[in-house]
Structures are given as structure tokens and as C-alpha cells.
Amino acid sequence: MRRITLRTAAANKIRMLLTVLSVALGTAYISGSLILTQSLEESFASIVDSGVDGIDVGLVGSANSPHGVPLSVVSELAARPDIRAVNVTGDGPGTPSGTRRSGQSSLVITGSDGRPLQAGSSGAHPLAAYPFDAYVGRPPIVVEGTEPREAHEIMLNSSAAKRGKLHVGDSVTVITSSERLNVTISGIYDIPRDTAGWIGVMFTPERYLELFTDGQYASQVIISAADGVSPIDLRNSLGQQYPTLTPLLPEQIAERQSSDYVRQLGFMTYMLAAFGVIALFVGSFIITNTFAMILGQRTREFALLRSIGVSALQVRTSVFAEAAIAGVIGCITGIAIGISLVVVVINVLNQVGDGLSAISLTFTPKAIIVPFTVGMIITIIAAAEPARRAGSLPPIDALRPA
């Protein structure tokens, strides 16, 4: 029966190809969706992790301090011996917002042609260019020019400068939520978390506080502990001294930043996987019809096998074996197609530069096991009815015309 099954599968190449294609399309959807979302999650997580690298404690407002952290508290923190540095930060990728409200942190900067420089989904954000010895986190690397020293100077991240064809010394326009500024680019900088579509405009700390806070509060600050001071001890101490504020450890900052994004990616995973299940469900009808057609053409063959002593179970097993062959080939092909499509999508995203940079292909065994298992189960279920009918054929059918 094994030899008969293999020869029959080889003799019906076109119909077998239809079955394999039906399985491959569904598994490609499922596998591709799992791999793509996993890759995006890993890329975003790496951005967030690099953003909080070097931060020991973050301090934000609470229900008892809805306006945020008073700037007077920032001055008190800077004077504490257990704190090395305190920064009011912009809301670039990986760091919390230093502005009172989200709209206050938005800005527009023009390119060399005078037109607004298009930002990716990460947006355009202001930052304060603190001195390197007072910088919290991983400081930017100045690749050209110098950090801003005057109120009319800014420093721009390298990927944005490249897209806008901007250089040190160029005059540009920066539009905030309340002002239109004519500024000069004093420097170009790199940071590890510089995403492909992100724009980070650095002002002097004084100019940043003037433009992007109300002069009394900042929504969040980040803190670097002094040498030998435990971040946990510092967080607990700040919580006791400022009960109306909320101190956060780096992992809590990262969790706050990534929770919404991860939920969105999870929704996309379910949506794409649903398309894959639908494709497999529709494909199951094709599989069922394919095996039904094959059964109709092989009625006399199955009846003849029954007449020479082959049991109904053996006939059904033969049909299931053919379905399993088609399922295995289809699932492997679908997974390969899914991976190939994700590679293409990732390359396009990296080249377009919208939101995430340097996305790398990342997948877990789940991205292979789940689509393979689902594809095989649906294939076997789709072949169940044709297999039952094949095993139920009486031997007398071998004498009837096809």
C-alpha cells in the first residue's frame, strides 16, 4: 500500500500541486505574520533598551502632582550628593517625555529646500543638549561641528540631516507648538537609538526649558546615581522624600514606553494570523474537492483493491497518507514563502526608513511549529470525508464503468 500511495501521488501531479498550493498559502500567512511581528518587537525592544541604558531612576508626576515634576525639585535633585546628574529630557525614542503634554513636544524642521522634513512614525522631537559630564544615559556622539551653545543654535541627528541634505552652518526653520524659530545647525550627532525615520533636534538646556516647558514643571526627568549608590536605594529615597511624585527604575520606564506599541503589534499578529486561518479554511474546501475528484476518478481502483483483500482501513490510510504528503510539502513551502516575504518587507522598511531602523529577521520556533501544525491538521481534516468514502466503496464497483 505504501508503494501504491507514492505512485498515485506522483501520477496526480497537477491535483497534488493544487492541494500543496492551498496549504502553502495559508501557512505562509501565519508564518509570515508571526515572524514579522516578532522581528518588529525585537527591533523596538532594542531601541527602548538602548534608550534607557545609563539611566538609573526616572521621576514623573502622579495624581497628587498632575502637572509633573516641579523645576525647583530638579534643582534640589542636582544638589544631592547621591545623584551624579539630572536631565529634563525630550521624548525621543527610548527616553521619557520632558514636556508637559504630548502636543508640546511636537515640532517641524525644514530641509535644505525649505520644505518641512518628513519624519517617520517616530516623529520629530526636541532634546536638551546637556554637557557630556552631566548627561544621563548614553551621550550623543558629535560627528560634525559642536553642540549648541547659543539660543539660536541646534544640533541635529545624522539620519535626519542626511535625509534633509543639511550640514553644519545651514540656517533652518523650526516650528514648535507656539513659535517659529530661525536657527543655525551647529552640529550633527549620532545616537545608538537613532531610528531611520526619527528627527531629534537638540537645543541648549536653557532654551529647551524655555520652549518646551511652562517654566514651572517638567513631566519627567531622568537621573544618574553617584558612584557606589544603588539605583533601588536611590529610588526608595526619592519616593520617601517626594511622596507626591513617582520614581521609576529603567525597566519600568521601558515598560511604560513599550506597552502600547507591543499591544498594537499583538493586534497585528492576531489580524494577520486570522487571514492565514481564513486562507487555510478556504483552502480546506479546495483540498476536499481535490481529493473528492481524485476519488471519483479512482473509484474502480479502490474497489479493485477491496476485491483483492485490501481492507477499508488500509484504503483510508492510503488517502490520509497522500494528504499527509501534500500537507508536509505545502507547510514547508508555505513557511519558506512566509520567511521570504518577511525578508522583502523588512528590506523595504529599512530602505524607506519609517519608524524602525536596522530591523533584523527574528523568529522563534513558534513561527515554524504553529503554521506547520495548523496546516497539517486542516489538511488531514479536509481529507477525512474523501478517505471515509474511499474506504466505504464496495468491491462490486470495480466492475462498473468509471
Secondary structure, DSSP 8 states (H G I E B T S, - for coil): -HHHHHHHHHHTHHHHHHHHHHHHHHHHHHHHHHHHHHHHHHHHHHHHHHHSTT--EEEE-BTTBTT-EEHHHHHHHHT-TTEEEEEE----TTS---SSSGGGG--EEB-TTSSB----TT-EEEEE---GGG--SS--EEEEE----STTEEEEEHHHHHHHT--TT-EEEEE-SS-EEEEEEEEEEE-TT--TT-EEEEE-HHHHHHHHS-SSEESEEEEEE-TT--HHHHHHHHHHH-TTSEEE-HHHHHHHHHHHHHHHHHHHHHHHHHHHHHHHHHHHHHHHHHHHHHHHHTHHHHHHHHHTT--HHHHHHHHHHHHHHHHHHHHHHHHHHHHHHHHHHHHHHHHHT-S--S------THHHHHHHHHHHHHHHHHTHHHHHHHHT--GGGGGS--
